[in-house]
Amino acid sequence: MTDIAIWSDRVLRTLLVVLFTIAGAMKLTAHPFEIHGFEHFGYAPWFMYAIGVLEFAGAFALLHRRSLQPAAALMAAILVGAVISHLRVGDPVPMTIPALVALGMTLSLMLLHRRPGVGLAAA
């Protein structure tokens, strides 16, 4: 990895670990903001806790090289679900921006850690 790639990895990974740790903790502690959000989307309370566990565990999995790709893929799927949830209930498109930014960061981290010879460039 180049110096820029190493620096980018550290920044992205740190930001995403903090983001998903806080997001997961807010769900696991049933923060009123999260309760309202999941009710707004029409989801059962258990689903909030399930997503919280996945976010919290995924944040820590992002710290380890072996689990980074699967954890980032899981976090990306959760973020896509967040965007779809907002759009499904008719929220304005700007409400999806935080999830889209986090999704872009997650996908960027995945690209930094892709295996050589895998992906579009290998075709």
C-alpha positions in Angstrom: 0.0 0.0 0.0 1.2 3.5 -0.7 1.5 6.1 2.0 -1.7 7.8 0.8 -3.6 4.4 0.8 -2.3 3.7 4.3 -3.4 7.1 5.6 -6.8 6.7 3.8 -7.3 3.3 5.4 -6.6 4.7 8.9 -8.9 7.6 8.5 -11.7 5.7 6.9 -11.4 2.8 9.3 -11.4 5.1 12.4 -14.3 7.2 11.2 -16.4 4.0 10.4 -15.5 2.3 13.6 -16.6 5.4 15.6 -19.7 5.8 13.5 -20.9 2.2 13.8 -20.0 1.9 17.5 -22.1 4.9 18.3 -25.0 3.9 16.0 -25.0 0.4 17.4 -24.8 1.6 21.0 -27.7 4.0 20.4 -29.9 1.2 19.2 -28.8 -1.2 21.9 -29.6 1.4 24.6 -33.0 2.2 23.0 -32.2 5.8 22.5 -35.4 7.8 21.8 -34.1 8.9 18.4 -33.7 5.3 17.3 -37.0 4.2 18.7 -38.8 6.9 16.9 -36.9 6.2 13.6 -37.7 2.5 13.7 -41.3 3.2 14.5 -41.4 5.7 11.6 -40.1 3.0 9.3 -42.7 0.5 10.6 -40.2 -1.9 12.0 -40.6 -4.1 15.1 -38.6 -3.2 18.2 -36.5 -6.4 18.0 -35.2 -5.3 14.6 -33.7 -2.2 16.1 -31.8 -4.4 18.6 -30.7 -6.8 15.8 -29.3 -4.0 13.7 -27.6 -2.5 16.8 -25.8 -5.8 17.5 -24.7 -6.1 13.8 -23.5 -2.5 13.8 -21.6 -2.8 17.1 -20.0 -6.2 16.1 -19.3 -4.9 12.6 -17.5 -1.9 14.0 -15.1 -4.1 15.9 -14.7 -6.5 13.0 -13.5 -3.6 10.8 -10.5 -3.4 13.1 -9.1 -6.8 12.0 -7.7 -7.4 8.5 -9.2 -10.9 8.2 -12.8 -9.7 9.0 -12.6 -6.3 7.3 -14.2 -7.3 3.9 -17.1 -9.3 5.3 -17.8 -6.7 8.0 -17.7 -3.8 5.4 -20.0 -5.7 3.1 -22.4 -6.2 6.0 -22.2 -2.5 7.0 -22.8 -1.6 3.3 -25.9 -3.8 3.2 -27.2 -2.1 6.4 -26.6 1.3 4.9 -28.4 0.4 1.7 -31.3 -0.8 3.9 -31.3 2.6 5.7 -31.5 4.4 2.4 -34.3 2.2 1.1 -36.2 2.6 4.4 -36.1 6.4 4.1 -37.3 6.3 0.5 -40.0 3.7 1.2 -41.7 5.8 3.8 -41.5 9.0 1.6 -38.8 10.8 3.5 -37.2 13.6 1.4 -34.1 12.4 -0.4 -31.7 14.6 1.7 -32.6 12.4 4.7 -30.6 9.7 2.9 -27.4 11.7 2.7 -25.8 10.5 6.0 -26.3 6.9 5.0 -25.1 7.5 1.5 -21.9 9.2 2.7 -21.2 6.3 5.1 -21.9 3.9 2.3 -19.4 5.7 0.1 -16.8 5.5 2.9 -17.5 1.8 3.5 -17.2 1.0 -0.2 -14.0 3.0 -0.4 -12.5 1.0 2.5 -13.5 -2.2 0.7 -11.7 -1.0 -2.5 -8.6 -0.2 -0.5 -8.5 -3.8 0.8 -9.5 -5.7 -2.4 -7.4 -8.6 -3.3 -5.1 -8.2 -6.4 -6.6 -9.7 -9.5 -10.2 -9.6 -8.2 -12.8 -7.2 -9.5 -13.3 -5.2 -12.7 -9.6 -4.7 -13.5 -9.1 -8.5 -13.7 -11.7 -8.9 -16.4 
